[in-house]
Amino acid sequence: MKAKEITLSAALVALTIIILYLNLLLPISTISILTLASLLIPIALIRGSMKSAILVYVASSIIGFFTLPINIIMLYILFFGIYGIIKYYIEKINKISLEILLKIIFFNIIFFISFFIFKSFIAIEITKLPIWLFVIIAQIVFLVFDYALTLLISFYLEKIHKKI
């Protein structure tokens, strides 16, 4: 890795931690904050390389584990942080129906792992909804999240990337 990529990665790690920390300070939905934090991994891919993206994810996860509430950082580690990398590889397939299917499969695997971890180890009440309804709502929220992340990446590419 070049010094420029390392510097970029360090800046993106710092931004990730700041964005995740904002969840404690601002009355904004946790999903919105996590979506913004998710955007920084694709930015690392666009401006740097896959190594940069992985470095940002791993470093943010480690630093966040020691500085942020466990529920926020676990959501980032288990899904929102890694999703930008997974999205990149899935979207290289270039077949929309297969991409959506693979994304939903990935989401559901992580969703059930996360559900088990939160319920068993972190002991946080996840929902008061019946589990079947919670799973259906989660699918819809995931598709909205994926679309929002795509829009944010497009916005970054069109309005910001060329100016920096």
C-alpha positions as CSV (number, residue, x, y, z in Angstrom):
1,M,0.0,0.0,0.0
2,K,1.2,3.5,-0.8
3,A,1.3,6.3,1.8
4,K,-1.6,8.0,0.0
5,E,-3.8,4.9,0.5
6,I,-2.8,4.5,4.1
7,T,-3.6,8.1,4.8
8,L,-7.0,7.8,3.1
9,S,-7.7,4.7,5.0
10,A,-6.8,6.4,8.3
11,A,-9.1,9.3,7.5
12,L,-11.9,7.0,6.6
13,V,-11.5,5.0,9.8
14,A,-11.6,8.3,11.8
15,L,-14.8,9.4,9.9
16,T,-16.4,6.0,10.5
17,I,-15.8,6.2,14.3
18,I,-17.1,9.8,14.3
19,I,-20.2,8.9,12.3
20,L,-20.9,5.9,14.5
21,Y,-20.4,8.0,17.7
22,L,-22.9,10.5,16.4
23,N,-25.6,7.9,17.0
24,L,-25.1,8.7,20.7
25,L,-25.4,12.4,20.3
26,L,-28.0,13.0,17.6
27,P,-31.6,11.9,17.6
28,I,-31.3,10.2,14.2
29,S,-32.2,6.6,13.5
30,T,-29.5,4.1,14.1
31,I,-30.0,2.6,10.6
32,S,-29.4,6.1,9.1
33,I,-26.1,6.5,10.9
34,L,-25.0,2.9,10.1
35,T,-25.9,3.6,6.4
36,L,-23.6,6.6,6.4
37,A,-20.9,4.6,8.0
38,S,-21.4,1.9,5.4
39,L,-20.7,4.4,2.6
40,L,-17.1,4.8,3.7
41,I,-16.1,1.3,2.7
42,P,-17.2,1.8,-0.9
43,I,-15.4,5.2,-0.9
44,A,-12.2,3.4,0.2
45,L,-12.7,1.0,-2.7
46,I,-13.3,3.8,-5.2
47,R,-10.4,6.1,-4.0
48,G,-8.0,3.4,-3.0
49,S,-8.2,-0.4,-3.4
50,M,-9.7,-3.5,-1.9
51,K,-6.9,-3.5,0.6
52,S,-7.9,0.0,1.7
53,A,-11.5,-1.1,2.1
54,I,-10.6,-4.1,4.2
55,L,-8.2,-2.0,6.3
56,V,-11.0,0.6,6.9
57,Y,-13.4,-2.2,7.9
58,V,-11.0,-4.0,10.2
59,A,-9.5,-0.9,11.9
60,S,-12.9,0.7,12.4
61,S,-14.3,-2.5,13.9
62,I,-11.4,-2.8,16.3
63,I,-11.3,0.8,17.4
64,G,-15.1,0.9,17.6
65,F,-15.2,-2.2,19.7
66,F,-13.3,-0.4,22.4
67,T,-15.0,3.0,22.1
68,L,-18.6,2.5,21.1
69,P,-21.6,0.8,22.6
70,I,-21.6,-2.9,21.9
71,N,-24.9,-2.9,20.1
72,I,-23.8,-0.3,17.6
73,I,-20.4,-1.7,16.9
74,M,-21.7,-5.3,16.6
75,L,-24.2,-4.1,13.9
76,Y,-21.3,-2.5,12.1
77,I,-19.0,-5.5,12.4
78,L,-21.6,-8.1,11.5
79,F,-23.3,-6.3,8.6
80,F,-23.0,-2.6,7.9
81,G,-19.2,-2.5,7.7
82,I,-18.6,-5.6,5.6
83,Y,-21.6,-5.1,3.3
84,G,-19.9,-2.5,1.0
85,I,-17.3,-5.1,0.1
86,I,-19.9,-7.9,-0.4
87,K,-22.0,-5.5,-2.5
88,Y,-19.0,-4.7,-4.7
89,Y,-18.4,-8.4,-5.5
90,I,-22.1,-9.2,-6.0
91,E,-22.6,-6.3,-8.3
92,K,-19.7,-7.3,-10.5
93,I,-22.0,-10.2,-11.7
94,N,-24.1,-7.6,-13.6
95,K,-27.3,-9.6,-13.6
96,I,-29.8,-7.7,-11.5
97,S,-32.1,-10.6,-10.4
98,L,-29.1,-12.8,-9.4
99,E,-27.6,-9.8,-7.6
100,I,-30.7,-9.2,-5.6
101,L,-31.1,-12.9,-4.7
102,L,-27.4,-13.1,-3.5
103,K,-27.8,-9.9,-1.5
104,I,-30.9,-11.2,0.2
105,I,-29.2,-14.6,0.9
106,F,-26.2,-12.8,2.4
107,F,-28.5,-10.5,4.4
108,N,-30.5,-13.4,5.8
109,I,-27.5,-15.4,6.9
110,I,-26.1,-12.3,8.7
111,F,-29.5,-11.4,10.0
112,F,-30.0,-14.8,11.7
113,I,-26.4,-14.9,13.0
114,S,-26.9,-11.4,14.4
115,F,-30.2,-12.2,15.9
116,F,-28.7,-15.2,17.7
117,I,-25.7,-13.2,19.0
118,F,-27.8,-10.3,20.2
119,K,-30.3,-12.6,21.9
120,S,-27.8,-15.0,23.4
121,F,-24.7,-13.0,24.3
122,I,-25.6,-9.3,24.4
123,A,-29.0,-9.9,26.0
124,I,-30.7,-6.9,24.3
125,E,-34.4,-7.2,23.5
126,I,-34.5,-7.0,19.7
127,T,-38.2,-6.7,19.1
128,K,-41.6,-7.0,20.6
129,L,-43.0,-8.0,17.2
130,P,-43.7,-11.6,16.3
131,I,-40.6,-13.1,14.8
132,W,-42.2,-13.8,11.4
133,L,-43.3,-10.1,11.1
134,F,-39.9,-8.9,12.2
135,V,-38.2,-11.0,9.5
136,I,-40.5,-9.7,6.8
137,I,-39.9,-6.1,7.9
138,A,-36.2,-6.7,8.0
139,Q,-36.2,-7.8,4.4
140,I,-38.0,-4.6,3.3
141,V,-35.6,-2.5,5.4
142,F,-32.6,-4.3,3.9
143,L,-33.8,-3.6,0.3
144,V,-34.4,0.1,1.2
145,F,-30.9,0.2,2.8
146,D,-29.3,-1.4,-0.3
147,Y,-31.0,1.1,-2.6
148,A,-30.1,4.0,-0.3
149,L,-26.5,2.9,-0.2
150,T,-26.5,2.7,-4.1
151,L,-27.9,6.3,-4.2
152,L,-25.2,7.5,-1.8
153,I,-22.4,5.9,-3.8
154,S,-23.8,7.4,-7.0
155,F,-24.1,10.8,-5.3
156,Y,-20.5,10.5,-4.1
157,L,-19.3,9.6,-7.6
158,E,-21.2,12.3,-9.4
159,K,-20.8,15.2,-7.0
160,I,-17.8,14.7,-4.7
161,H,-15.3,12.2,-6.2
162,K,-14.2,14.4,-9.1
163,K,-13.8,17.5,-6.9
164,I,-11.4,15.9,-4.3
